[in-house]
Amino acid sequence: MSKSLSRAVLAVATGALLLPVLSGAAVYSNGSKTATFDVTLKIVTDCTIAATPLDFGQNQGVLATAVNVNTTLSVTCTNTTPYNIGLNAGTGTGSTVASRVMSGTGANTSTVAFNLYQTAGATNWGNTQGTDTKSATGTGTAQSHTVYGTVPAQATPQPDTYKSTITATVYF
């Protein structure tokens, strides 16, 4: 056999041997075995809460009539998780859940009374579970809850910016 013919036979033989490796996985016919494995994820009872500001306005004059506005809380709890939402008294000086106030800034010790409700004009929203919190059941997606705010008619204090910071808590 000539050298060139030997090389051609060797090249064909080598190419034929490499072809199955280069073209993909080999196919075997000697049998097979299997194994299984678990894929797991544990969902635990959990909730998150987010709040948007409640603004009674930036140009109020005399408080001769009630000012009514609302905002929303967004609560996301795992599906079927029962929960309560509570609102504390706020940071206004002397504020209670039954009698909330916004305080003036700086040396101004005046306050403006306001109320927070679960429904428009009724059902005071407090922070005592089973008494004045709002209850619901989680769906696994965000649920929106409206907070109704009222500044009732009252003697108008001096001009200033009045503020109270409310803490919203989800109990689950």
C-alpha positions as CSV (number, residue, x, y, z in Angstrom):
1,M,0.0,0.0,0.0
2,S,1.3,3.4,-0.9
3,K,2.0,6.1,1.6
4,S,-0.7,8.3,0.3
5,L,-3.3,5.5,0.3
6,S,-2.2,4.7,3.9
7,R,-2.8,8.3,4.9
8,A,-6.2,8.4,3.2
9,V,-7.3,5.2,4.9
10,L,-6.0,6.5,8.3
11,A,-7.7,9.9,7.7
12,V,-11.0,8.2,6.9
13,A,-10.7,5.8,9.8
14,T,-9.8,8.6,12.2
15,G,-12.6,10.8,10.9
16,A,-15.1,7.9,11.2
17,L,-14.0,7.3,14.8
18,L,-14.3,11.0,15.7
19,L,-17.5,11.7,13.9
20,P,-19.9,10.4,16.6
21,V,-18.0,12.4,19.3
22,L,-18.2,15.6,17.2
23,S,-21.8,15.2,16.2
24,G,-23.3,14.8,19.7
25,A,-23.9,12.3,22.5
26,A,-23.2,8.7,21.9
27,V,-26.0,6.2,21.8
28,Y,-25.7,3.1,24.1
29,S,-27.8,-0.1,24.0
30,N,-26.5,-2.0,27.1
31,G,-29.5,-0.9,29.3
32,S,-30.3,2.0,31.5
33,K,-30.9,3.0,35.2
34,T,-32.8,5.9,36.7
35,A,-32.7,8.0,39.8
36,T,-35.1,10.6,41.1
37,F,-34.6,13.7,43.1
38,D,-36.9,16.1,44.9
39,V,-37.2,19.8,44.0
40,T,-38.6,21.7,47.1
41,L,-39.6,25.1,48.3
42,K,-41.2,25.9,51.6
43,I,-43.6,28.8,51.7
44,V,-43.9,30.3,55.1
45,T,-46.5,32.7,56.5
46,D,-45.4,36.2,55.6
47,C,-46.7,39.7,54.9
48,T,-45.3,43.0,53.7
49,I,-46.9,46.4,54.0
50,A,-46.4,49.7,52.2
51,A,-48.1,53.1,52.8
52,T,-48.5,56.3,50.8
53,P,-48.7,59.7,52.4
54,L,-52.0,61.3,53.5
55,D,-52.0,65.0,52.5
56,F,-54.9,67.2,53.8
57,G,-53.7,70.0,51.4
58,Q,-51.0,72.6,51.3
59,N,-53.2,75.7,51.1
60,Q,-55.9,75.3,53.8
61,G,-57.3,78.4,55.3
62,V,-59.9,78.6,58.1
63,L,-60.9,75.1,59.2
64,A,-64.7,76.0,59.3
65,T,-65.7,72.7,57.4
66,A,-64.3,69.2,57.5
67,V,-61.5,68.3,55.1
68,N,-61.8,64.7,53.9
69,V,-59.1,62.9,51.9
70,N,-57.8,59.3,51.7
71,T,-54.8,57.3,51.0
72,T,-54.0,53.6,50.5
73,L,-52.0,50.9,52.3
74,S,-50.8,47.9,50.2
75,V,-50.6,44.6,52.0
76,T,-49.2,41.4,50.4
77,C,-49.5,38.2,52.5
78,T,-49.1,34.6,51.5
79,N,-52.2,33.0,50.2
80,T,-54.8,32.1,52.9
81,T,-52.9,34.0,55.6
82,P,-55.3,35.9,57.9
83,Y,-54.0,39.3,59.0
84,N,-54.9,42.6,60.8
85,I,-53.8,46.1,59.9
86,G,-53.3,48.5,62.7
87,L,-52.6,52.3,62.7
88,N,-50.9,53.8,65.8
89,A,-51.8,57.2,67.4
90,G,-49.1,59.0,65.4
91,T,-46.3,61.3,66.5
92,G,-48.4,64.5,67.2
93,T,-47.9,65.8,70.7
94,G,-50.6,64.3,73.0
95,S,-52.1,62.1,70.2
96,T,-54.1,59.0,71.0
97,V,-55.8,56.6,68.6
98,A,-59.2,58.1,69.6
99,S,-58.0,61.7,69.3
100,R,-55.1,62.1,66.8
101,V,-53.4,65.5,66.3
102,M,-50.8,66.9,64.0
103,S,-48.3,69.2,65.7
104,G,-46.9,72.4,64.5
105,T,-43.2,72.8,63.7
106,G,-40.4,74.6,65.6
107,A,-41.6,76.6,68.6
108,N,-45.2,76.4,67.5
109,T,-47.1,74.2,70.1
110,S,-50.4,74.4,68.3
111,T,-52.1,71.2,67.0
112,V,-54.7,70.3,64.4
113,A,-57.1,67.4,65.2
114,F,-57.7,64.7,62.6
115,N,-59.2,61.2,62.5
116,L,-58.4,58.0,60.5
117,Y,-61.2,55.6,59.5
118,Q,-61.6,52.2,58.0
119,T,-64.7,53.3,56.1
120,A,-65.6,56.8,55.1
121,G,-66.5,58.8,58.2
122,A,-67.0,55.7,60.5
123,T,-65.1,52.9,62.2
124,N,-62.1,54.5,63.9
125,W,-58.8,52.8,62.8
126,G,-56.6,51.9,65.7
127,N,-53.9,49.5,66.7
128,T,-55.6,47.0,69.1
129,Q,-56.2,43.7,67.3
130,G,-59.7,42.4,67.6
131,T,-61.0,45.9,68.6
132,D,-60.1,48.6,66.0
133,T,-57.8,47.0,63.4
134,K,-58.9,46.0,60.0
135,S,-58.8,42.3,59.1
136,A,-58.5,40.5,55.8
137,T,-57.0,37.3,54.3
138,G,-54.0,37.2,52.0
139,T,-54.2,36.2,48.4
140,G,-50.5,36.0,47.6
141,T,-50.8,39.3,45.7
142,A,-51.0,43.0,46.8
143,Q,-54.3,44.0,48.4
144,S,-55.1,47.7,48.6
145,H,-56.8,49.1,51.8
146,T,-58.1,52.7,51.8
147,V,-57.4,54.9,54.8
148,Y,-60.0,57.6,55.1
149,G,-58.8,60.8,56.8
150,T,-60.8,63.7,58.2
151,V,-59.8,67.0,59.7
152,P,-63.0,68.1,61.4
153,A,-64.1,71.7,61.6
154,Q,-62.2,73.3,64.5
155,A,-60.7,76.5,65.7
156,T,-57.9,77.3,63.2
157,P,-54.4,77.5,64.7
158,Q,-51.6,79.8,63.5
159,P,-50.3,79.3,60.0
160,D,-47.6,76.6,59.9
161,T,-47.0,73.1,58.5
162,Y,-48.6,70.5,60.8
163,K,-47.5,66.9,60.8
164,S,-47.9,63.5,62.4
165,T,-46.2,60.3,61.4
166,I,-48.5,57.2,61.6
167,T,-47.1,53.7,61.8
168,A,-49.1,51.1,59.9
169,T,-48.5,47.5,61.2
170,V,-49.6,44.3,59.6
171,Y,-50.2,41.5,62.2
172,F,-50.2,37.9,60.9
